[in-house]
Amino acid sequence: MHQIEKTLQKTNNKQISTSLNGGVLFLTKSSNSTKPLISIVTTASQVCINIKIYTAFIYVMIPKKLLNVLQKQ
């Protein structure tokens, strides 16, 4: 997570704001920007990564059970 945050901040410091609110990390750019807007939402059962590129949205849902298995390796 920190790696993603640092990479995005290096890309364009001025437009990116990060906020951590109740376990939800938002990485957002200014509204008039066409660059990707990424938000990572953690719920009790899954992690949702939402990527907006231009006008398209890409959602990646990762079940927590799978995440736990991946972290153990």
C-alpha positions as CSV (number, residue, x, y, z in Angstrom):
1,M,0.0,0.0,0.0
2,H,2.7,2.4,1.0
3,Q,4.6,1.7,-2.2
4,I,1.5,2.7,-4.3
5,E,1.1,5.9,-2.4
6,K,4.7,6.9,-2.7
7,T,4.9,6.1,-6.4
8,L,1.8,8.2,-7.1
9,Q,3.1,11.1,-5.0
10,K,6.4,11.0,-6.9
11,T,4.5,11.1,-10.2
12,N,2.8,14.4,-9.5
13,N,2.9,15.9,-6.0
14,K,0.7,18.9,-6.7
15,Q,-2.4,17.1,-7.9
16,I,-2.5,14.0,-5.6
17,S,-4.0,14.1,-2.1
18,T,-4.0,11.1,0.2
19,S,-6.3,10.6,3.1
20,L,-6.8,7.7,5.4
21,N,-10.4,7.6,6.8
22,G,-11.7,4.6,8.8
23,G,-9.4,2.1,7.1
24,V,-10.2,3.5,3.6
25,L,-7.3,5.0,1.6
26,F,-8.1,7.4,-1.1
27,L,-5.6,8.5,-3.7
28,T,-7.3,11.2,-5.8
29,K,-6.3,13.8,-8.4
30,S,-8.0,17.0,-9.3
31,S,-11.4,16.7,-10.8
32,N,-10.4,18.2,-14.2
33,S,-7.5,15.8,-14.6
34,T,-7.8,12.9,-17.1
35,K,-5.1,10.9,-15.2
36,P,-6.2,7.9,-13.2
37,L,-8.0,8.3,-10.0
38,I,-7.4,5.4,-7.6
39,S,-9.3,4.5,-4.4
40,I,-8.7,1.4,-2.3
41,V,-11.5,0.4,0.0
42,T,-11.1,-2.2,2.7
43,T,-14.3,-3.8,4.1
44,A,-14.7,-6.7,6.5
45,S,-14.6,-9.3,3.8
46,Q,-12.8,-7.8,0.8
47,V,-10.6,-5.1,-0.6
48,C,-11.9,-3.1,-3.5
49,I,-9.5,-1.2,-5.8
50,N,-11.3,1.3,-7.9
51,I,-9.3,2.8,-10.8
52,K,-10.8,5.5,-13.0
53,I,-9.0,6.1,-16.3
54,Y,-10.6,8.9,-18.4
55,T,-14.3,8.0,-18.2
56,A,-13.9,4.3,-17.6
57,F,-14.0,2.7,-14.2
58,I,-12.1,-0.5,-13.3
59,Y,-13.0,-2.3,-10.2
60,V,-10.8,-5.0,-8.6
61,M,-12.4,-6.9,-5.8
62,I,-10.0,-9.0,-3.7
63,P,-11.6,-11.3,-1.0
64,K,-9.8,-11.0,2.3
65,K,-9.3,-14.8,2.5
66,L,-7.3,-14.6,-0.7
67,L,-5.3,-11.6,0.5
68,N,-4.4,-13.5,3.7
69,V,-3.2,-16.5,1.6
70,L,-1.1,-14.2,-0.6
71,Q,0.5,-12.4,2.5
72,K,1.5,-15.7,4.1
73,Q,3.6,-16.7,1.1
